[in-house]
Amino acid sequence: MLHNPGVTLNDGTTLDDLINRDMNEVSLRVMNDKELYELEMERIFARTWLLLGHESEIPKAGDYVMRDMAEDNVIVTRARDGEIHVMLNVCPHRGMKVCTAEAGNAQAHRCIYHGWAFRPDGSFIGAPIEKEQMHGNKHSKDELGLKKARVHLYGGLIFATWSKDLSFDDYLGDAKFYLDQLFCRTDNGLEMLGPPQRFVLPCNWKIPGEQSGSDGFHTLTLHRSLMEGGIMGGTAESIYDTAPGMYGVDVSVPQGHTLRCLEAAQTFKMFADVSFEGKSTEERLNLLSPPGITKDLIPQLFKNLSEDQVNQLANIPPQVGGMFPNILIAFIFAPRMDGGASGALSLHTYVPKGPDKVEFINFIFAEKDAPEDVKRDMLQNAIWSTGTSGTIEQDDADTWPQIMRNSRGHMSKTMTLKYQALHGHERPEGWVGGGDLYPGFTKDDTQWAWWMAYYNLMAEA
Amino acid sequence: MVNYATAAIDTTSVMRGLVSTKRVPLGSEIYNRLLETLYDEAASLDERRFDDWVAYIEQDISYTAPLRLTRNGPNRDRDVVRTMKHFDENYGSILMRTGRLSKSAWAEDPPSRTRRFVTNVRIAECETAGEYEVVSYLYVERSRFDNPHNESITAERRDIWRLVDGAYKLARREIIVDQSTLGMSNFAIFL
């Protein structure tokens, strides 16, 4: 890679000073630097695709939800023709929020300040007192609509971008093969089980962001209670010997998306000792269905996915990971303490709200075609493990603000984060998916891949 | 499933305090004993005596915290979202959570220092004899580490307390928090 500093901060610090590619180290300063934050808004958040929600939230014409693309507030709407639009929630007249509710249904969004009105597709309807031409005569009505982002639906997930040219396929890259197995596997896809849980944390978005780059190590220590509670198999005494859930194949792509694929046979062993040996893909899926997939839905997997994708889902499914820049995927086998095994399907976004503030948004899903009792079960399971009261994220949310605080110290901000437990990529025999692959015990490779995606976007002036 | 975005007439999403009209008057013996129970219960949580707290709880407990959503227009008062929750607990899951707090729950180790202020207590008789609807306002201040600023949260709690062998036991609690985006960094504490 050519040396391309791209970023030079006011004190002369370059991107290469902050991210040392030879040593695989990142300066702690990046977690709390206002100049860098402003550049991230432009070079990362205005340039990549961002997750805003799911189409099941707005099924009818006029339905809308209010979301954020970094610090830009947007309205996500469904227009009369069924099309989904994402537009800046800023009135072109005086900059007021056009929409003040988080969700609802409206055929027109009328600004409460001076009454300018807009259709769900963002187009300008008009201002009051039309005959006096309150909207002026320097712009035609066509030019007075709300500013719109490009929208792409993937497995019903609503993504939007301010970029004019980045295609969604280029954004996903080789991660699509794996992500299809999570988001595009049933006929009617996923359904969001209610509005997202939201809370604000005093930390920079990159702290949860880099962890979502498939940090496996923190599971053993920070999430030790999962082992103690028997949720991850093993016991409190044996976790460091057996390291349950730490062996598998980690995947990264240059776009910064990462996934941890864990062997189903191994996962299954944690709950019940049944061998996968000699079993067909279908038999394996029946023995241990991916989280949220009921027996009735298994034929749909074969219909919607390629043979290679179903084989992977049956044998070594992707379970956790991240999509760059700020999405965490937690499609986890999480047995219920009362013996069920419904699992939990959650996505989080870490929305920046300033260099030292992040909004944590937790979206909870089930397959739309799953029976109501399964959905209810999965919702409860996801609430228990992820999000505001989730026993997993309680511990994460307590860690990140302290890293943030350390990044302020004159001396401590010169410290570096170390990503030096590296495996190097290698292709396991018979593996058909793309990307860089790191088989065996989880290491730092995928998180480093996240930082390299960050570096590359920031360096591109 | 109810779609929260468009649910036009959904009475369950309306915020309601006391439902029963059979009021238990302030200062009556039942009122005083229930108030005392609420204070003692809050103290058991503030003092991290989780076994004592669990002893207040009935085995058929439903302990939930619905989401709040900012809405406007004709839906302005339908802002309690019961399809999604911050807590969705039963007796077993409460035991799991309190059990976790005694082991490696880093979110509460070192523990928070908390003060639960319980006020505006209104009580009414339920249709089932010996059960009481108890609505209270809750204000929690939570101190973490050496942070000089407390995290805080306000909520209304809609409880049902049941008289069992001379003591009041919690059979239902719905915690209606006031924030749509929580300012508290997690709910590793009970409300």
Contacts between the chains, C-beta under 8 A, distances in Angstrom:
chain1	res1	chain2	res2	distance
A	56	B	3	8.0
A	57	B	3	7.6
A	57	B	4	8.0
A	57	B	5	5.6
A	58	B	5	5.7
A	59	B	3	6.1
A	59	B	5	7.9
A	59	B	6	7.4
A	60	B	6	5.6
A	63	B	3	7.8
A	63	B	5	4.9
A	63	B	6	5.3
A	64	B	5	7.2
A	65	B	5	6.2
A	100	B	70	7.4
A	100	B	72	5.5
A	101	B	70	5.7
A	101	B	71	4.9
A	101	B	72	4.1
A	101	B	73	7.2
A	101	B	75	7.5
A	102	B	69	5.1
A	102	B	70	4.5
A	102	B	71	6.8
A	102	B	180	6.4
A	103	B	4	6.3
A	103	B	5	4.4
A	103	B	69	6.0
A	103	B	71	6.8
A	104	B	5	6.5
A	104	B	6	7.4
A	104	B	71	6.0
A	104	B	72	6.8
A	104	B	73	6.7
A	104	B	75	5.9
A	105	B	5	6.8
A	105	B	6	4.7
A	105	B	8	7.8
A	106	B	73	7.6
A	191	B	1	7.4
A	193	B	1	7.0
A	193	B	83	6.8
A	193	B	84	6.7
A	194	B	4	6.0
A	194	B	67	7.0
A	194	B	81	6.2
A	194	B	83	3.9
A	194	B	84	2.8
A	194	B	85	8.0
A	195	B	4	5.5
A	195	B	5	7.9
A	195	B	67	5.9
A	195	B	69	5.7
A	195	B	81	5.8
A	195	B	83	7.8
A	195	B	84	5.4
A	196	B	84	7.6
A	197	B	67	6.7
A	197	B	84	6.8
A	197	B	86	6.3
A	197	B	182	8.0
A	198	B	180	7.0
A	198	B	181	4.3
A	198	B	182	6.8
A	199	B	181	6.4
A	199	B	182	3.8
A	199	B	183	7.4
A	199	B	184	6.9
A	199	B	185	6.7
A	199	B	186	7.3
A	200	B	181	5.9
A	200	B	182	7.1
A	200	B	183	5.9
A	200	B	185	7.9
A	201	B	185	5.2
A	202	B	185	7.6
A	222	B	106	6.2
A	224	B	103	7.9
A	224	B	104	4.1
A	225	B	100	5.0
A	225	B	103	6.0
A	225	B	104	4.7
A	225	B	105	5.5
A	228	B	100	7.4
A	228	B	103	5.0
A	228	B	104	6.0
A	229	B	96	6.5
A	229	B	99	7.6
A	229	B	100	6.4
A	236	B	103	7.5
A	236	B	104	7.8
A	337	B	92	6.0
A	337	B	93	7.1
A	337	B	96	5.4
A	338	B	92	6.0
A	359	B	181	6.6
A	364	B	84	7.2
A	372	B	1	7.3
A	375	B	1	6.9
A	379	B	84	7.6
A	379	B	88	7.1
A	380	B	88	4.9
A	380	B	93	8.0
A	383	B	85	5.9
A	383	B	86	7.4
A	383	B	87	7.1
A	383	B	88	4.7
A	384	B	88	7.6
A	384	B	93	6.0
A	384	B	96	7.7
A	387	B	86	7.6
A	388	B	86	4.5
A	388	B	182	6.0
A	388	B	186	6.5
A	388	B	187	5.2
A	389	B	65	7.7
A	389	B	86	5.4
A	389	B	87	5.3
A	389	B	186	7.0
A	389	B	187	3.8
A	389	B	188	7.5
A	391	B	96	7.8
A	391	B	97	7.0
A	391	B	100	5.9
A	391	B	105	7.4
A	393	B	186	6.9
A	394	B	105	7.0
A	394	B	107	3.6
A	394	B	108	7.9
A	394	B	186	4.4
A	394	B	187	7.5
A	394	B	188	4.3
A	395	B	105	7.0
A	395	B	106	4.5
A	395	B	107	5.0
A	397	B	107	7.0
A	397	B	185	4.9
A	397	B	186	4.4
A	398	B	106	5.8
A	398	B	107	4.5
A	398	B	144	7.9
A	398	B	185	7.0
A	398	B	186	6.8
A	398	B	188	7.5
A	399	B	106	7.2
A	401	B	185	6.8
A	402	B	145	7.6
